[in-house]
């Protein structure tokens, strides 16, 4: 993947536990140039409400491309243009 490429479709990858979601985020980030590695983040129940609200806005605005998350993300979230959802 290169910096000049168009962004990938938005995605969510759901994990059963927090450490797996964090490890997957680090693994996926290694596939990106350093300048783009912050486009993939983890999201879980341990995050502050302020962080959660900000990351939802970042995902909606495409500042964030995808989240490695637990079920804490799914309930009540409305992001209409997510193209890929994976349950790991």
N, C-alpha and C positions, 0 to 999 in steps of 0.2 A: 504494500500500500504506500502511496506517495502523497506528499502534502498537497499537490495540485489536483489529485483525484477528487471527484465528487464524493460527498459523504455516503456511507452505506445506509441502507434502510434502518430505521430505528428498531431496536430490539430489547427484549427483556429475557434474561435467563434466570429461572427460579431454581433455588437450591434449598435443600432441607436444613442446612445449618450455615451459620454465619462464616466460620473459617473457610469452608469450601467456596463460598461466594467471593470472599476476599482473595483467596488464592487464584481463583479463575480470573478475576479482574487483573491481577498482576501478570498472569500468563497471556491474556489477550492484549494487554498493553505492550508486551514485548514484540508483538507483531506490527506495531505502529511506529512511525518515526517519533523521536522524543517530543517534538512540537505538538503532536496529536494525542499523546498518551493520556492526557486528562479528559479525553472525550468519552472514556469508558470508566464508570465508577461503580462502587458497591453501595448498596442501600439496605439498611436493616433496622430492626427495632431499637438498636442502641443509639441511633442517630438522633440528634436534637430535633424538635419540631421545626425550628428555623432552618436547619439543614435540609430536612425533608421537603419543606415548602420551596426552598430555593432550587433543589434538584428537580422537583416536579416542573418548575418553570423552565429550568435549563433543558429538560427533555422535550417539553412542548416547543420551545424556541429552536431546537436542534443544536444548542450549544453543547449538550451531552447527546451522544449517539446511542448509548445503550447502558443498561444497568444489569449488574449481577446482583440479584436480590433474593430475599426470602419472601414468604407470603405477606410480610409487612407492607409491601408495595401494592399488592393487587387490589385490596378492598377499597372501594370508593374513589379510585383514580380514574380519570378520564383523559386519555391521550389517544385521539382518534387515528393517528397515522403510524402506529406501531405495526410493522410488517412481519416481525418474527418473534415468536414466543416459544421458549424451550423450557421444559421441566426436566432438570438434570437429576 
